[in-house]
Amino acid sequence: MSTVGRRIKELREQAGFSQVEFSEKLGVSKQTLYKYENDIITNIPSDKIELAASLLGVSPAALMGWAAPEESYYLNDDARDLAQFLFENPDYKVLFDASRNVKKEDIQFVKDLIDRMSGRE
């Protein structure tokens, strides 16, 4: 049975993070991350579990081993990152959120563009 430390290490490596990079993003020292991954520290604070799960693209429950990891909605990390950029930037958010300020022509333009890209012309 895999431990939370082993899951963190496996997912970190799959995501392409080095120990140094991941420990910085997690806000812990490289030594502390080493201790998490090698089950020397087993009572990892919940805020670190939540942040690690977010960085690794899994739920905290999946990271803890309480639930199976969900399949990613996106086919790859580049698509996920671009979708996040589009969602977070108001000028591009029209792709995700048709608000009152969006003209019908703009929505139609985006729909037509998507149709062309997917071969549905």
N, C-alpha and C positions, 0 to 999 in steps of 0.2 A: 504494500500500500504506500502510495506516494505521500510525503509530508508536505506541509505548506512551504517549507524551505525549498524542497526539491521542485515544487511547482513554480515558485518564484524564479528559481534558476533556469528551469527549462523554458518558461515563457519569456524570460528576459533574453535568453540566447536566441530563441525563435524570432523575437522582435528586433534583434540585431543591436541591442544595447550592450556596451561594455559594463563591467562592474563599476568603473569610475563614473561613467555617464549616468547609469541608472541610480547610483547612490546619490549623486548630486541632485537629480530630479526628485528623488524620494526625500531629500533633506536629511540624510544620515551619512556617516562616514563609510568609506569603503570597507573598513574593518567590521562595522556593524552589519552591513549588507552581507559580508562573508559569514558572519555569525548567524544571520537569518537563514541563508541558503544552506548552511551546514548543520542546522538544527541545534546550534549552541545556544541561541536565544530562541525560545519557542513561544514566549508570550509577547508576540509582536503587537504594538499598540494599534488599536482599531483605525486611527487616522492614517497610519502607514499602510495598513491592509487596504483601506479604501483608495488611497492614492496609487499604490502599486497596481491594484486591479484596474483602475482607470488608465494608467500608463500602459498596461499590458493588454487592454481591450477585452477584459473579462469582468464578470461580476465578482464582488467580494465573496459571495457564497461559493462560486466556482474556484476562486483562488484558495479558499479555506478547505476545499474538498467536500463541501456540503451539497453541491449541485454540479451537474455536468456543465462543462463550458458550452456556451451558446455558439452556434455558427455565426460568423461575422456576416453582417448584412451586405457588406461590400466585398467584391471579388478580390481586391488587393488593397494594400496600405495606401498606395498613391490615390486610388479612387476615394478612400475614406478621408484622407487628408484634404483633397480638393473639395469634397462635399462639406467638410467642416469649415473650410475657408469660405465657401459660398454662403453657408448658413450664417456665419459670424459677420459678414460684411454686408451692410445694408444695401449697397448698390447692386449686389448680386442676389440678395435674398428673394427676389421675385421668383427665382427658380424653385423656391421652397414654400413661399408664403404669398399668395395673391391677396394683397391688402386693398383697402379702399383707394389708395393712391395709384394703383396700377391700372393703366389703360387697357382696354380690351385688345387693342392692336399690339401692345407689348406682350400680353399673354399669348396671343396668336403667333407672334414672331417666335417666341420661345418654343411653343408647341411645334411649329413648322421646322425649326432648327433641330429639335429632338427627333422629329419624324424623319428628316433627311439623314441624320446621323445613324439612325437605326434601320435605314433602308425601307421605311414605310411610305415613301412618297407616292 
